[in-house]
Amino acid sequence: MEDLKEQGLTKSIGVSNYFTEHLDFIFENCKIPPAINQIEFHPYLQRTELIKYHKAKGIATEAYGPLTPVTKGGPGPVDDILAGLARKYGVNPGEILLRWCIDQDIVPITTSGKEQRLSDYLRAMTFKLNPKEIQQINEAGSQKHFRGFWNHKLAAEDHR
């Protein structure tokens, strides 16, 4: 991958589902560090230490599954908080989750085949959560652990 970057065939190198030891190996053995690490991230899988590591090393965090609490992780302790914030900002709980990521400098990614839903996701750019609201979601989310993807490969490592 470094050769492709050096040849100008790619702008950056990204990785997915890397833990700190994988990233340490890259920093010790490679010339070009990853620009981004894509991980499952949502209130029920916050990966706090890995996020701190990313920030310290200048690695962007990309969140897949940011809507998990409202799509397959519920019911749960963030439900009432998301509903209240959605009412306050005139959006839906999924848009609150997208904004929660953005306001923590995490790039959320999600998919939909429905044009209206994609349009709704753009509303996440029309407001900001305040630090207290972010903390409320963080604290409530930390009361439940739920992994929506790759359980057979990664669940045992969720403590890191």
N, C-alpha and C positions, 0 to 999 in steps of 0.2 A: 504494500500500500504506500510505503514511503517513496518507492520508485515512481509510482503514478503521480504522487504529489510533486515530486521534484521535476517530473517531465511536464508539469502543468496540465495534466489530464484530470485532475480533481482539485478542488479548492481547499478541501480539508479532509481529515480522517475522523470518522466517528466510530464508536463502539456501542454495543448493546448488552445490558445485563452484566456489566463488569463490576466486580467488587473491588475494594481497595487493594487487595493483594494482586489482582490482575493488573490494575492501573500502576501499582508500584513496579511490577515487572516491566511494563512498557517504559516507564520513566528511567529505569535502570538499563534497559537494553535497546532502546530505540532512539532515533534522532528527533523524530517528530511526535509530539504528544497528541493524544486525541483532542479534538475541539469540543466533542460532545459525547455524553454517555446517555443512552436511552434506557430508562428503567421504569418499571411499574411504580407509580407514585400517586397516592391519594390519601385522604385523611386516615384510612385504616392501614396504610402501609407508607409511613412517612419517611423512613430511611434517613433519619436525622444525621447520623454520623457520616454516611456516605455523601450527603448533600454538603456538609461542612468540608469534607475532603475535596469535593469538586470545586467549591469556591476557593479553597486555599491553593489549589493547583491550576486555577484558571480554566476549568472544564465546565462547559455549559451542561445543564441537566435538562433532558427532554423527558416528559412524563407521558407514558402510554397508560391507558386505563384511568385517566383522571376522573371519569364519571362513574367509576365502579360503585361508590356508595349509593347512587341512585339507579343503577342499572342491574346490578346483581349482588351487591353487598348489604342490602337492607333487609329488614329494618335494622336501624342502628342508632347509636348515640348522637350522630350529627344531623339526623333527620329534622328535628324541630328547629335547630339553629339554621339549617339551610332554608327551611320553609320561611322562617321569620325574615331572614336576609333577602330572600327572593321577593317577599312582599314589600319590604322597605325599598328595594331598588327597582321594582317593577319588571323583574326577570323571572326565570325559572331556576330551580335548584342546580341544574346542570351548569348553567351560566355562572352561578356563584362558585361552583367548583373550578371552572376554568379560570375565573378571576383570582381565586385563591392561589392557584399555581402561579399565574402571571405576577401577582403581587409579592411572590417570594422568589422572583427571578428564575422561575422554572417554565420551560416552554411546553405547554400542553398540546398533545395531539389526540385527535379523535376522528372518527369517521361517521358518515351517515349517507344513506342513499336518498334521503328526503331533503329536497331543496329548502323547505321551510325550516327544518331543524338546522341546517347549515347557516341559513340566514339568522336564526335565533342566536347561534353561537357567536356571531359578530357583535351582539349586544354586550358581550363580556368586555368589550373594549370601550364601553360608554360610561363606565363607573369604576371606582376603586374601593376596595375594602380598607377599612382603617386597621391599624395594628391590633386594636382590641378585638375586632371581629375575626381577624386571622388567628389570633391566639385562642379565641373561643372554639373555632373549628379544630385547631391543633389539639387542644386539650380534650375535647369531646372525642375526636378521632382516635386519640391514643388509648381510649378505653376499650377499643375493639381491634383485634387483629384479623385482617381478611386479605388474602391474596386471590385475585381474580384470574390470573394467568400463570402458566408455567409451574403450577404446584408440584408436579412430578419431578421437576428439575431444581427448583429454587426455594421451595418452602422451608427446607431445613436450614437455609442460610439467612432467613429473614431477620435474625437477631443482629446482623451486621449492618 
